[in-house]
Amino acid sequence: MNKEKKVQFVIDTLNELYPTIPVPLDHKDPYTLLIAVLLSAQCTDVRVNQITPILFKKADNPYDMVKLSVEEIKAIIKPCGLSPMKSKGIYGLSEILIEKHNGEVPQDFESLEALPAVGHKTASVVMSQAFGVPAFPVDTHIHRLMYRWNLTNGKSVAQTEKDAKRLFPKALWNDLHLQIIWYGREYSPARGWDLNKDIITKTIGRKSVLDAYYKTKKS
């Protein structure tokens, strides 16, 4: 199977498994999505979805958020981890949104990435999910699966993103990145991986990955 056919196989399989694609983080607008994505760094989406309703009950917009202190925000979001950095980021970006953007989340990468605690991945999620702009945010699942599928060399997240954008049609990026995340969680996890359930890796997987898998199963 050449690379073109492999890519098509991935697209077809994911469309079959996920004809409708749930969004992992609960939110109601670009601001609440931005905060949820920021909180999801090194934290599960399930945990984030448990914490955001508590935070958003007090403040679901930048104007109410800056009425809270950094310490108050920190106490609420503590279960998500990295709370000292995240609470400062949430407060700081809310101030900037008010001062520079009329309280609205900007719709361009440069402005988003200029906000405190907002990196390229967070900006990409907001651009794709809130504003429908084609982007390919790469999380740990996508990074792992693109390597397992021999579609990138796995050297860096930036390289994986570059390869994904080169291989997959732009019109599909926003759906595909979510489909790959769900697939990674359900069929191709980092731990407790059962290759028999992972049809994509079993069919097109990198030889060294498959060999290593079978070797561990034998031992």
N, C-alpha and C positions, 0 to 999 in steps of 0.2 A: 504493500500500500504506500503510494507516494504521499508527500506532505499535504498536497491539496486534498487528496481523498481522506487522509487522517482528519484534517480540519473539518471537512464536511461530515464525517462520521461523528465527531464530537458535537457539532451543531445539531445534527439530526437526532442523536441520542438524547441530548439535553432537552430539545423541544418536545420529544416524546414523553420524557419523565416529568418535565415542568412546563406544561402548556400555559398555565397561569403561574405567575411568579410572585410569591409573597415577599414583601419588603421586611428584612429582619428586625429593623429598629422602629418601634412605635413613635410616631410623630404626627403633627397636624399641619405644619408649615415649615418653611426653610429654616427659621430660627430654632425650632425645637429639634429638627433633624440635625442641625449643626452641633447643638449641645449633646445630643444622643451619640453622634459619631465621635465627638471628642471624648466622651466618657467611655466609649467602647475600646479604647486603646488598652491592651493587656487586660481586658475584662470581657466576660461572655455577654452576648446580646441578651440572653435571658436575664442576667443580673441587671444590666442597664435598663431593661424594660420594667424591672421591679422598682428601680430607684427613680426613674424620670417622673412617674406620676406624683411622687412625693415632692420632688423639686418643682415641677411645673404647677402644682397646686398653689405654691407660694409665688412663683415667678415663671411665666411662660413667654415672656418678652423682655427685651433688653432694659426697658424702663423700670420694670418691677425688679429685675435681677440686680440692678445697681443699688436698689434700696436695701438689699441684703448685704451683710458684710462677707468678706472672703471666708471668715471663720464659720459663719452660718452655712454658707454653701459647702464648705469642706466637711462639716459635720453630717450633712445630708448625703453627700456623695461618697463618703468614706468606704462603704462596701465595694465600690468599683475599683479601689486601688489608685495609687498615684494621686491621692486627693490634694496634697499641698500644691502640686503643679497644676492639676486640672482646675481647682477652685480659683486660683489666680488667673488662669487662662479664661475661664468663663466670665469672671468679673471684668477682666481687662478687655476682652473682645466686645462685651456688652457696652462698655464705655465708648469704645471706638465706633461701634455701629451707630450709637446715638450722635456722637460728635461729627463723624465723617459721612455717614450714610443714611441720615434721617431715620435711624432705627431699623433700617431694612438690611437684610443679608445681601451683599453685593453679588452680581451675577457674572463675575469674571475671576479666573484663576489667580491673577496677580493680587487683586484686592483681598481675596479670601486667604491666600497664603501669607499675606502681610499681617493677619490677625494673630494675636498670641495663642500659642498651643495648637495652631492649625497648620498641619503639614500638607504635603502634596496629596496624600491618600485621602485625608479628610475633605480637602477641597474637591477632589475628584468625585467622591460620593455625593457631596452636596450638589455639584454641578450636574451630575447625571440623574440623581433621584429627585431633587427639588426642582431643577430647571430644564431637565430633558436634554441637556447638552451632551453629546457623545464623549464619554470618558471611560477609562478602564482601570478603576481602582484595584490595586493588587494587595490582597491580604495574605495571611499565612496559607490559607486553603488554596488560593489561586497559584501562589508561588510554588507550593508543593506539587499540585496537580500538573501544572505546565511542565515541570521538570519530569515527573513520572511519565507524562505522555510524550516526552522527548520533543517538546515544542519550544524549549528554551534550555540554556545551559545551567540555569539555576544559580549563576554567580552573584546576582543582585536582584532586588525587587525592581529597580529601575530597568534592568535588562529584560526582565520578565514582562514588564509593562510594554516596553518597546516591541518585543516579539509578538505579544498578544495583539497589539494594534496593527502590526504588519501582516499578521496571518488571518485575522478575523475581519469580516466586512464591518466598516464603521457603523452602519445602520443597526448592527446587532450588539454593539459593545455594551450598551446599558442593560439589556436583558441578559446577555451572556455572563457578565461578571457576577450577577446574582445567581444565575443557574449553576455556575461552577462552584460558588460558595456552598449552595445547598447540596450539590452532588458530593463535594468534599466532606461535608459533615455526615451525610447519610451513607455513602458508599466507599469513600476513599480517605478515611481519617488517618491521622498520624499514628495513633495508637489503636490497637484492637482491629487492625485492618484485615479484612477477609477478601482476598483477591477474587474469589469465586462470585462475590456479589458486585465486584467492581468491573463491570463489562467494558468500560472504556480503556482502563489500564491493561486489562487482560488482553484486549484486542490490539491496541497500538502502543503499549507501554515500552519504555526504554529497556533494552536488553539487560543492562547491568542491574536495574531496579528489580526486574522479574527474577533474574538469577539469584539476587540477594534474598528475595522473598522466599523462593523455593528452598534455598539453602537453610534458612532459619526454620522453615517448616519441617525439613528432614531431621535437623538436629533437635 
